[in-house]
């Protein structure tokens, strides 16, 4: 496949620049030109062959026979001149042979450069593959760790939710019991009022039962006091259960926030690893 003009011009420009930078003492290597021109190895090799060929002066072919006109002219002077001309031609031939030998050496050097360049490219590709594999292992490890952390947060959130629900149920039960105690206390008050009314009515009729009345009133007062204490304790227990329920709700909200933060961290991690995966994919191609 023939190389396009734009690629050839880039290769020639890069080779000229590198040749000038080296003081025009040594031709630049194929790999150096490939990197400077940003072309593939095949184009760089083909372009450098053309560039090096252009730098080599082609030798003119030398005559190998005496022209017929010279043979006809004869003469010792002409023969001497012809020998000198032939010597000059032979020198040109030797110069051309030396040039060809130099070109062969250049071609051998280019083949060696190409081999080194291909080995360098292979090493770079292996390094990119190793980096991609390492990045993939790190990504998998971090993903696994993030998944485990998220699972732990979800489990803890589920437990906190369960505790909150139980605390709510306990608070409702305590509220129901407090209502029952209030109703019982109201009935006790009503009974006490009824006893007091009956005692007041019977006081005039039964002075002898005054002592019994006092004991009954004291017993009723004690019972009312006990019921009041039970109500107070029940209300305190209800308040404590409500506080536990509030704490459970706050913990659930905190765990939900942590879950959101972990999810955002996992998303950011995937976003950072995406360029490395893209680079690895391009390197493989």
Secondary structure in CASP SS format (residue, H / E / C, confidence):
PFRMAT SS
TARGET T0000
AUTHOR 0000-0000-0000
METHOD secondary structure of the structure
MODEL  1
X C 1.00
X C 1.00
X C 1.00
X C 1.00
X H 1.00
X H 1.00
X H 1.00
X H 1.00
X H 1.00
X H 1.00
X H 1.00
X H 1.00
X H 1.00
X H 1.00
X H 1.00
X H 1.00
X H 1.00
X H 1.00
X H 1.00
X H 1.00
X H 1.00
X C 1.00
X C 1.00
X C 1.00
X C 1.00
X C 1.00
X C 1.00
X C 1.00
X C 1.00
X H 1.00
X H 1.00
X H 1.00
X H 1.00
X H 1.00
X H 1.00
X H 1.00
X H 1.00
X C 1.00
X C 1.00
X C 1.00
X H 1.00
X H 1.00
X H 1.00
X H 1.00
X H 1.00
X H 1.00
X H 1.00
X H 1.00
X H 1.00
X H 1.00
X H 1.00
X H 1.00
X H 1.00
X H 1.00
X H 1.00
X C 1.00
X C 1.00
X C 1.00
X C 1.00
X C 1.00
X C 1.00
X C 1.00
X C 1.00
X C 1.00
X C 1.00
X C 1.00
X C 1.00
X H 1.00
X H 1.00
X H 1.00
X H 1.00
X H 1.00
X H 1.00
X C 1.00
X C 1.00
X H 1.00
X H 1.00
X H 1.00
X H 1.00
X H 1.00
X H 1.00
X H 1.00
X H 1.00
X H 1.00
X H 1.00
X H 1.00
X H 1.00
X H 1.00
X H 1.00
X H 1.00
X H 1.00
X H 1.00
X H 1.00
X H 1.00
X H 1.00
X H 1.00
X H 1.00
X H 1.00
X H 1.00
X H 1.00
X H 1.00
X H 1.00
X H 1.00
X H 1.00
X H 1.00
X H 1.00
X H 1.00
X H 1.00
X H 1.00
X H 1.00
X H 1.00
X H 1.00
X H 1.00
X H 1.00
X H 1.00
X H 1.00
X H 1.00
X H 1.00
X H 1.00
X H 1.00
X H 1.00
X H 1.00
X H 1.00
X H 1.00
X H 1.00
X H 1.00
X H 1.00
X H 1.00
X H 1.00
X H 1.00
X H 1.00
X H 1.00
X H 1.00
X H 1.00
X H 1.00
X H 1.00
X H 1.00
X H 1.00
X H 1.00
X H 1.00
X H 1.00
X H 1.00
X H 1.00
X H 1.00
X H 1.00
X H 1.00
X H 1.00
X H 1.00
X H 1.00
X H 1.00
X H 1.00
X H 1.00
X H 1.00
X H 1.00
X H 1.00
X H 1.00
X H 1.00
X H 1.00
X H 1.00
X H 1.00
X H 1.00
X H 1.00
X H 1.00
X H 1.00
X H 1.00
X H 1.00
X H 1.00
X H 1.00
X H 1.00
X H 1.00
X H 1.00
X H 1.00
X H 1.00
X H 1.00
X H 1.00
X H 1.00
X H 1.00
X H 1.00
X H 1.00
X H 1.00
X H 1.00
X H 1.00
X H 1.00
X H 1.00
X H 1.00
X H 1.00
X H 1.00
X H 1.00
X H 1.00
X H 1.00
X H 1.00
X H 1.00
X H 1.00
X H 1.00
X H 1.00
X H 1.00
X H 1.00
X H 1.00
X H 1.00
X H 1.00
X H 1.00
X H 1.00
X H 1.00
X C 1.00
X C 1.00
X C 1.00
X H 1.00
X H 1.00
X H 1.00
X H 1.00
X H 1.00
X H 1.00
X H 1.00
X H 1.00
X H 1.00
X H 1.00
X H 1.00
X H 1.00
X H 1.00
X H 1.00
X H 1.00
X H 1.00
X H 1.00
X H 1.00
X H 1.00
X H 1.00
X H 1.00
X H 1.00
X H 1.00
X H 1.00
X H 1.00
X H 1.00
X H 1.00
X H 1.00
X H 1.00
X H 1.00
X H 1.00
X H 1.00
X H 1.00
X H 1.00
X H 1.00
X H 1.00
X H 1.00
X H 1.00
X H 1.00
X H 1.00
X H 1.00
X H 1.00
X H 1.00
X H 1.00
X H 1.00
X H 1.00
X H 1.00
X H 1.00
X H 1.00
X H 1.00
X H 1.00
X H 1.00
X H 1.00
X H 1.00
X H 1.00
X H 1.00
X H 1.00
X H 1.00
X H 1.00
X H 1.00
X H 1.00
X H 1.00
X H 1.00
X H 1.00
X H 1.00
X H 1.00
X H 1.00
X H 1.00
X H 1.00
X H 1.00
X H 1.00
X H 1.00
X H 1.00
X H 1.00
X H 1.00
X H 1.00
X H 1.00
X H 1.00
X C 1.00
END
